[in-house]
Amino acid sequence: MKRALPLDKMFFLAGPTGCGKTSVALELAKRCQGEIVNADAFQVYRDMDTLVAMPTPEEKSQAPHHLYAIIPPVDEFDAAQYAERARSVIEDIIARGRLPIIAGGSGLYIKALTHGLSPTPPGDVALREECEDLPLDDLMKWLYVVDPEAASTINSQNRRYVTRALEITLLSGRPSSNLKKDWEKSPEPVFRGAVLSRQREDLYLRINQRTLEMFDQGVVDEVENLGPCSTTSEKAIGLREIRQLIDGTQSEEESKATIQQATRRFSKRQSTWFRREKGFQTICVEPNEQANSVVQNILKAFPDLCSTS
């Protein structure tokens, strides 16, 4: 069994998309001899920099950044793979006497580090191929038979989720919902982490503006040159809408509006996730507040942060 990560030597900076994590993480890294470790499920992908608001080359030059743009868009990537890669990076940063700052809005990626992942069997190629040959409705009927609790709560339109729930149940011999409950009952870890929070109107204004800037920065050309994507990278917000713009089924104004709406909804789901998570301190960010001021508030909440790395 792998030893637990030394959570007391790490710092987690979380929050919804558009809340300002990138600039705050950078300022915090400068203050605390830190190195930034990505915890965004889409910023792990290459060739999507504008679409996923990747830190710029200038920002990356100001502090070490890890696990950004490491995966080709055609590859699948999940929380288990992320945790494996992040563990190696984090242990190396700590060994060099620096502070790992895990920054991002993907709650499951962060939880994979703070809590670990539930013990589930690896995927089975033969079983997955069998599932791929079945219609989604049939997969759901199968799931209702073997794990009715999971079937009643799962996103029944997400084929990957349904297939994985079936795999876990059939390969482990236990309902996937039971394994999830056992994991959720495990003791709460103690770690240092802050969630950035903005007033909803301010956050939505930032999201809307960032969408417009994305178009000004050439996101349409980026998507047009992207090539094939995996089922995980395909979920990047804006990808589907911009493809509709490219193929002529949606105007540019419609594309911008639908991306803004989808991003606002996503930020709401992220905020809900982090409100449920214990162990984080909420740091409220005022409109137009600068990153150095936000970091000052973080350091007030965690006065030993820069001295215990």
NORSUL-V320555 format. One record per pair of residues at least 12 apart in sequence whose C-alpha atoms are under 7 Angstrom apart, sorted by the first residue. I is the first residue (numbers start at 1). J is the second residue. D is the distance in Angstrom with one decimal. If there is no record, write none. Layout:
i=I j=J d=D
i=I j=J d=D
//
This chain:
i=7 j=191 d=5.3
i=8 j=191 d=5.9
i=8 j=192 d=6.7
i=9 j=99 d=6.7
i=9 j=308 d=6.7
i=9 j=309 d=5.4
i=10 j=99 d=6.0
i=10 j=100 d=5.2
i=10 j=101 d=6.3
i=10 j=192 d=6.9
i=11 j=100 d=6.3
i=11 j=101 d=4.9
i=11 j=102 d=6.1
i=11 j=192 d=5.3
i=11 j=193 d=5.5
i=12 j=101 d=5.8
i=12 j=102 d=4.8
i=12 j=103 d=6.0
i=12 j=192 d=6.4
i=12 j=193 d=4.3
i=12 j=194 d=6.3
i=13 j=101 d=6.9
i=13 j=102 d=6.0
i=13 j=103 d=4.7
i=13 j=104 d=6.6
i=13 j=193 d=5.8
i=13 j=194 d=5.2
i=13 j=195 d=6.0
i=14 j=103 d=5.8
i=14 j=104 d=5.3
i=14 j=105 d=5.4
i=14 j=194 d=6.2
i=14 j=195 d=4.7
i=14 j=196 d=6.4
i=15 j=104 d=7.0
i=15 j=105 d=5.3
i=15 j=195 d=4.9
i=15 j=196 d=5.0
i=15 j=197 d=6.6
i=15 j=271 d=6.7
i=16 j=105 d=5.6
i=16 j=267 d=4.8
i=16 j=270 d=5.2
i=16 j=271 d=5.7
i=17 j=105 d=6.4
i=17 j=267 d=5.6
i=18 j=203 d=6.4
i=18 j=206 d=6.1
i=18 j=207 d=5.6
i=19 j=196 d=6.5
i=19 j=197 d=6.8
i=19 j=198 d=6.5
i=19 j=203 d=6.3
i=21 j=103 d=6.8
i=22 j=55 d=6.8
i=23 j=291 d=6.0
i=24 j=291 d=4.9
i=24 j=294 d=6.9
i=24 j=295 d=6.4
i=25 j=103 d=6.7
i=26 j=63 d=6.7
i=27 j=291 d=6.5
i=27 j=292 d=6.3
i=27 j=295 d=7.0
i=28 j=295 d=6.1
i=29 j=63 d=6.6
i=30 j=63 d=6.9
i=32 j=99 d=6.9
i=32 j=306 d=4.4
i=33 j=98 d=5.7
i=33 j=99 d=6.2
i=34 j=98 d=5.5
i=34 j=99 d=4.3
i=34 j=100 d=5.8
i=34 j=101 d=6.3
i=35 j=63 d=6.3
i=35 j=64 d=5.1
i=35 j=65 d=6.1
i=35 j=99 d=6.1
i=35 j=100 d=5.2
i=35 j=101 d=5.9
i=36 j=64 d=6.2
i=36 j=65 d=4.8
i=36 j=66 d=6.2
i=36 j=100 d=6.1
i=36 j=101 d=4.8
i=36 j=102 d=6.0
i=36 j=103 d=6.7
i=37 j=65 d=6.0
i=37 j=66 d=4.8
i=37 j=67 d=6.2
i=37 j=100 d=6.6
i=37 j=101 d=5.8
i=37 j=102 d=4.6
i=37 j=103 d=6.1
i=38 j=66 d=6.1
i=38 j=67 d=5.4
i=38 j=68 d=6.1
i=38 j=102 d=6.0
i=38 j=103 d=5.5
i=38 j=104 d=6.1
i=39 j=102 d=6.2
i=39 j=103 d=5.4
i=39 j=104 d=4.3
i=39 j=105 d=6.6
i=39 j=106 d=6.0
i=39 j=109 d=6.0
i=39 j=110 d=6.4
i=40 j=104 d=4.7
i=40 j=105 d=5.6
i=40 j=106 d=5.1
i=41 j=106 d=5.9
i=42 j=233 d=6.5
i=42 j=236 d=6.3
i=43 j=68 d=5.6
i=43 j=69 d=6.0
i=44 j=67 d=6.0
i=44 j=68 d=4.7
i=44 j=69 d=4.6
i=44 j=70 d=5.5
i=44 j=71 d=5.9
i=45 j=69 d=4.5
i=45 j=70 d=5.9
i=45 j=71 d=4.7
i=45 j=72 d=5.8
i=45 j=73 d=5.6
i=46 j=69 d=4.2
i=46 j=70 d=6.1
i=46 j=71 d=5.8
i=46 j=72 d=5.5
i=46 j=73 d=6.3
i=47 j=226 d=6.7
i=48 j=222 d=6.9
i=50 j=214 d=6.1
i=50 j=219 d=5.7
i=51 j=214 d=6.8
i=51 j=219 d=6.0
i=51 j=238 d=7.0
i=73 j=229 d=5.0
i=73 j=230 d=6.2
i=73 j=233 d=5.8
i=74 j=228 d=5.7
i=74 j=229 d=4.2
i=74 j=230 d=4.6
i=75 j=230 d=5.4
i=76 j=230 d=5.5
i=76 j=231 d=6.7
i=76 j=232 d=5.8
i=77 j=232 d=6.5
i=79 j=108 d=6.6
i=79 j=109 d=5.2
i=79 j=112 d=6.6
i=82 j=109 d=6.8
i=83 j=109 d=7.0
i=83 j=112 d=6.0
i=83 j=113 d=6.2
i=97 j=309 d=6.3
i=98 j=309 d=5.5
i=99 j=309 d=4.7
i=105 j=270 d=6.9
i=107 j=273 d=6.8
i=114 j=189 d=6.7
i=115 j=189 d=6.5
i=118 j=179 d=6.9
i=118 j=180 d=6.6
i=118 j=183 d=5.4
i=120 j=168 d=6.2
i=121 j=168 d=6.1
i=121 j=171 d=6.5
i=121 j=172 d=6.3
i=123 j=167 d=6.7
i=131 j=163 d=6.6
i=136 j=159 d=6.4
i=139 j=162 d=7.0
i=140 j=156 d=6.9
i=140 j=162 d=6.9
i=143 j=166 d=6.0
i=146 j=175 d=6.9
i=147 j=175 d=5.3
i=149 j=177 d=6.5
i=150 j=176 d=6.9
i=150 j=177 d=5.4
i=190 j=279 d=6.5
i=191 j=279 d=6.4
i=192 j=280 d=7.0
i=193 j=279 d=6.8
i=193 j=280 d=4.8
i=193 j=281 d=6.3
i=194 j=280 d=5.0
i=194 j=281 d=4.7
i=194 j=282 d=5.6
i=194 j=283 d=6.4
i=195 j=280 d=6.2
i=195 j=281 d=6.1
i=195 j=282 d=4.8
i=195 j=283 d=6.0
i=196 j=282 d=6.1
i=196 j=283 d=5.0
i=196 j=284 d=6.0
i=196 j=285 d=6.6
i=197 j=282 d=6.6
i=197 j=283 d=6.0
i=197 j=284 d=4.8
i=197 j=285 d=5.9
i=198 j=284 d=5.9
i=198 j=285 d=5.2
i=198 j=286 d=6.5
i=202 j=287 d=6.2
i=204 j=264 d=6.3
i=207 j=260 d=6.6
i=207 j=263 d=7.0
i=207 j=264 d=6.9
i=208 j=260 d=5.4
i=211 j=256 d=6.6
i=211 j=260 d=6.3
i=212 j=256 d=7.0
i=220 j=242 d=6.4
i=223 j=239 d=6.9
i=237 j=259 d=6.8
i=237 j=262 d=6.9
i=237 j=263 d=6.7
i=238 j=259 d=5.3
i=241 j=255 d=5.5
i=241 j=259 d=6.8
i=242 j=255 d=6.3
i=283 j=298 d=6.9
//
